Amino acid sequence: MTLTTHGIPPEPNLYQEPDKLLQALVRFDTSNPPGQEAGCITYIDQLLTKAGFETTILAKDPERPNLIARLKGTGNAPPLLLYGHVDVVPTTKQTWTHPPFEAQIVDGYIWGRGTLDMKGGVAMMLAALLRAKAEGLTPAGDIVFTALSDEEAGGDYGAKYLVEHYPEHFEGIRYALGEFGGATMYIGDKTFYPIQIAEKQVCWLKATLRGPGGHGSRVIRGGTMAKLGRFLQLMDQNTLPIHVTPSARQMIGTMAAGLPFPTGFLLKQLLNPGLANSVLKLMGEQAATFEPMLRNTVNATIVSGGEKVNVIPSEIVLEMDGRLLPGYTPDDMQAEIHAIVGDMVELEVLRHDPYPAEPDMGLFDTLGDVLRDLDPEGVPLPMLLPAVTDGRFFARLGIQTYGFTPMKLPKDFKYFEAIHAADERVPVKAVEFGADAIYKVLQRYGQ
């Protein structure tokens, strides 16, 4: 394998310039599929070994490796895990203002695929870890850094592989910092920093529709294509029920308490299942932020049926991306779908990755205090992530992940809309903010 560093040498003092560190990571095209994260992981390995770390490389496939490094602590606290993935989603059929793998700095932003999801977070963690090494910090507990492959395609070569085959590397760890959390959210004049404490569960489903088939010249009504149309229309016109989980109650309740009347009062009504649907309709575009936290969701994504233009298919298979709230099961999802469409489909679970219903909040106050120090006007609050992360795999080992890649963002920057999209980018100052915040966590951890 030939390592290309794109003109940026892997020097340990890159921690002083986390923007340049991020540029180096983005310039490795780790689009997944196929992934091919080896070059990026090798770069990180060289960076860490030059700084004096011992590293371990573990791989199901040599082109899809994972890296583990450890900063020794005093042993007065359990180890703390910092982890992030270096694979990114493809840029196929997207039109970019600046090339997605050149990591140009334009108008104060680093432009490129992965700047937000999540090479930006990896750069923050690496910068904090290298700074701790350079400045001689000995934290209360070991700091275990893990760079992962394959998160964007399910984690089978990354976190899932490590948890199933090398759990000893994570022994004794209680808390972890991972992706999605700590970035600013603005409501009115208030600044919030949502810290992820829980996430939804993968629940992929297969729906099978059957009906009369035959020659394409026949008149057939109520066939599989018609059933498919009715099914999709019913799912589009109806919603699954409102559920208020403990994580959502914590997040929305904290946010509502920090907002003036009537905004705070209206937001608090989301916690009333009888009123939530009406409130969401009043919220306009902001409803998109809160609605996935209050119900299980399912979206049709792949349709398979018919093999020949002159043959009416007797079976159509629809694959659906379902996401379950913490504490709910695939049986709940199927029951909620059948309540809308009846028995017109047969449902089968393709994949379910469970997630704990109750978060462990033991590290939340430390993270919140760090954010308050960096931005006294900001209000940290717990967040339920509507998507999923590698945290679901580490949860199997009893590890509570906090989504904590902090960024102080401009008010007009649409964070979640930029993720996975063309022109993904991050402010240079936001990366510096996050690296500083994570370093402060390492200083205070276990104190």
N, C-alpha and C positions, 0 to 999 in steps of 0.2 A: 504494500500500500504506500502510495506517495502522499506525504502530508504537504498541503499548501496552506501557508499562513497569510496569504493575501497581503504581504508587505508589512504585517504587524507582528513583530516577534513576541513569543510568549514569555514576556518578562514579568517577574513577580510584582514589580512596582506599578503594574497596570491598575492595581486597586485604587490608586490615587486618581485615576481617570476612568471611572466605570463606563463612560460613554464610549471610549475607545475599546474597552473590553467587549461591550455589546456589539460594536461594529465588527470586531473579529469573529464573534459567534454567528452573526447574521450572514456573513459572507460564505459560510458553509451552507450549501443547498442541501438541506435535510428534509426535503418534501416527502411526506409519508402518505401514500406509497411513493417510492419503495422504502424511504427512510435513509438508509446508508449514512447512519450517524457516526461511523467510525472516525472519519476525519475530524469532526468537531470534538468528539470525546478524546481523541488523541491529543488535540490541541490543549484541552483542559488538563489532561494528564501531565503534559509537559510543563504547563504553567504551574501546577501544584508541586510537582517533583522538584522543579527549580527553586521553589520557595521552601523546600525542606519537608514536604509532606510525603508520607508513605501512602501509596494508592493501591487499590485492588480493582481489576477489570474482570467483570463477569458477563458472559454472553451466551445466549442460546444460539446465536448466529454471529460469526466474527464481524460481519458488517453492521451488526445492530448491538453494540456493546453498551454496558452500563459501568459507571465508575463510582467507587466509594473511597472517601478519604476521611480521616479523623484527626481533629485537634484535641489533644488531651486536656482534660480538666482536672480539678482537684479531687473529684470524687464525692463532693459534698451534695451533689444533686444528680439525678438520673441523666443519661445522655439526652441531648436534644438533636433532633433530625432536621436538616435543611435539605429539601429535595426539589428538583425541577426537571422538566423534560426538554431535550434539545431538538426533537423532531418538530416539524411544522406542517400545516396543511398546504396543499398545492396552490399554485397561483394560476392554474390552467384557465384560459378564457377570461382572465381579468385584465383590465386595462389600467396600468399604473402610471402615475405622473413621473415617478423616479423608479429605476429598475429595482425589483424586490430583493435582490441579493447583493447589491452594491453598498447598502448601508450608508447612503449619503446623508450628510447633515445639511439641511436646508431650512431656513427660517426658524432655527432653534430646535428642530425636530430631527430625530434619526428615523429615516424612512426605510422600511423593509419588512419582509415577512418574518414574523417571530418577535418583533420588537415588543409587542404586548403579550403574545402567547407563544412560548413564554421565555424566550431567550433574554428578555429584559429582566425577568425575575431571577434567572440563573446568573446573569451578570451582577445583579445586586448581591446575591448570596456569595458568589465568588469574591467580589470586592470586599465584603465584610470579613470573610474567612481569611483572605490574604492580609488584610489590614490587621486582624487579630494576631496572625503569625508574626508580621513585621514589627508590631508594637509590643510583642511579648505578653499579650493578654492570656491569662490562664483562667478560663471560665469555671464556674462551680461544677459543671458537668461536662463530659466530653461533647464536642460538636461533631456530629456525623453528617458529612455532606455527600449527597448522592445525585449524580447526573444520569438521567434516564433516557432510554429510547422508547419509541412506539406508543406514547400516550395518545396520540391523535387517532390511532387505529385500534385502540382497546387495551393496550398495555401488555399483550401476550409475550412480547420480547423484552419488556421493561419491568415495571413495578410488579406485575403479576408473577413474572418469572422469578424475580428476586425473593418475593414473599413466599412463594411455594417451594423454592429450592435452596435458598440461602437465608432463612430467617434468623440464623445465629448472628448475623451482622447487625441486627436491629434489637438484640436482646436488651431488655431493661429500659428501652425507650418508651416514654409516656406521651410526649408531645412532639409535634413536628410543625414546621412552617413550610407551606406549599403555595400553590397558585390560587389566584383570584381572591383578593381581599386587600383592603387598606387603601384603595384608590378613592379619591374624593367623589362624593355625590352631593350635588347642590339642590336644595329645595328652598325657594325664596331666597332669603338672605342668610340662610343657615348652611354651614359646611359640615357634612357627615363623612366619617371614615368607616364604611362597613367592613368588618373583619369576619371572614367566613368561618363559621363554627360547624356547619352541617351542609350536606349536599343531597340532591335527589339521587334516586337509584335507577340504573339502567334496567329497562324492562322491554326488550324488543319482542315483538309479537308477529305471528303469521296468521293472517285471516284467509280462510279458504271459502270461496263462493262456488256453488254448484248449480247447474240448471240443464235444461234440454239443449243438446248440441245437434249437429247434423250439417246437411248441405247448405252452402251459403245462399242458395236461391230460395230457400224456404222462408215462410213468414213465421217467425217465432217471437212471441211477446213474453216478457217476464223471464228472459234468459239471463245468463251470467253477466253479460255486459249491462243489461238494465239493472240487475241487482247491484252491480258495482257502482253504477251511477247513484242509485238510491242510498246505498251505504255511505258513500262519500258525502252526499248532500246532507244526510242526517247527522253525520259527525261534524260537518261544517256549521250546521245551524244550531247545534246543541253543545253544551259544555258539560264536562264532568263536574261532580259536586264540589263545593267549597269544603276544605278541611283546614282548621287552624292548628298547626303543630306548635310544640313548645318553642322551636327555633324561630318560627315566623312571628309568634306572639312576642318574643323578646325583641326582635328587630323592629317590628312595626310599633310596638308599645314605646320603646326607647325613642324612636324617631318622632312619634306623635307628641311625646312629653316635651320635646325640645322645640316644637313649632308653636307659633301663636294661633289663637282662634281667628278664623274658623278652620284654617288648614289642618292644625293638629287634631281638632275634634273630628273632622271628616276622615282623616287618615285612620284614626282609632276605630272607626266604624267598620273597617275591613276585618276586624277581629270578631265581628258578629256575623256568623254564617248566613243569617236571615237577611242581612243588609249588604253584604259584601258585593254581590252582583250589581246592585244598583249603584253603589259607590264607584265601582270600577268603570261603569258607563259614564260617570261624571268626570272621571280623571283624565280623559283624552289619551294623549300619547304616553303619559306617565303610568297608565294602567299596565303597559307592557312590562314595566319593571316589577310590579307586585303580583300580577295575576298568576304567573307560574309558581310562586311561592305558596299559593293558596289552593291549588288543586293538582291532582294527577293530570298529566297531559299525554296525548298520543297524536302522532302525525303520520299519515300515509306517505311512504317515501319510494317504494319500489313496487311496480305492477308487472306480473308475469302471466301471460295467458294467450292462447291462440298460437298455432304453428303454421297455418296456411290461410291465405286470403279467402279461399272459397269454402272454409270449414268453420262453422259456428262452434266456438269452444264450449265444452261442457264443464270446464273448471277454470277458475282464475284465482291466482294467489297474490295476495297483497301483503307486503312487509311493512311494518309500522314501528316507528321509534317512539316507544313509551317511556315516560319518566315518572317514577313513583316518589311521593313524599316519604321522608323518613318515618318508619313505623308502619308503612302499608306494604301489602304483599301483591304478587301477581294475581292471586285470586280476587283481590279487591279491584284491580284494574279490569279484569275480564268481566266481573259482575257489573261494573259501572258502564262498560261498553254495551253489554247485553241489555242493560236497562234502557238504552237509547235505540238500539237497532233490532232488538228481539233476537230471534234465532236464525236470521238470514245468513250468518257466518259461523264457521267453526274457528275457534281461536286456539292458538298454540304458542307457548312461551319459547322463544328462540334463545334468549339470554337474559339472565337476571343477576346483577351484582348488588347484593344487599349493602345497606349502610345503617349504622346504629341509630336508634330513634332518639336517644338522649345524649347530648354533647357533654364532654368534660370541660368545664369552664375554668380550670385551675390556672391557666396561663393568660387568660383574657385580660385581667387587670394590668399585668406587666406590659402587654402589647398596647393597651389603651393609654397607659401612662407615657410610653415612648412617643406616641402620636400627639398627645397633648403637649408634651415638651417641645416638639418640632412645630406644632401649629396650635397655639393656645385657643384659637377661635374654633377649632374643629371638635366635633363630638364623635368619639368612637362608639360603634354599636355592633352587636352581633348580627351576622347575616346567614341566611339560608340560601345557598347557591342553587339556582334552578337547573344547572347543568351538572356534569360529573367530572371528577378528576381522579388522579392516581391515589387520592386519599382513601378511596373505597377499598383498595388492596391493603394498605398499611393498617386500616382499621381492623383487619382480620387478626393482626398481632396485638390489638389493644392500644394502638397508637391514635391519639386524637390529633387530627390535622387542623391547623388554623390557616386559612387562606390569608397570606400576609406578604404581599409584594407592594409596599406602600408607595403611592404616587400622589403628589399634589399637582393636580391638573387644572388647566384653564377652564373657566366656566363654560365656554362654548365648545369644548372638546367632547365629542360623543364617543366615550370609551368603548362601550360594548358594541356599538355599531362598527367600530374600526377593526375589531377582532375578526380574523378569518376573511376580511374584506380586502379589496384593492386599496392601496395607499395606507395600509397599516403603518403606524408611526407612533413615536413616543417623544415627549419633550426631553431634551438633554437634562434639564434641571430636575425632572421627575425621577430619572434614573439615579441621579446623585442623591436626591431626597430618600429614595428607597434603600440605597446602599448604606447611608448614614443611619436610617432607622433600624435596619437589621443588625448593624454593628452595635447599636445601643442595646438591643435585645440581648446580644451575646454578653455584653458587659453586666447586665442586670439579672440575667437568668440565674435562678436559684438563690438570689440574695434575699 
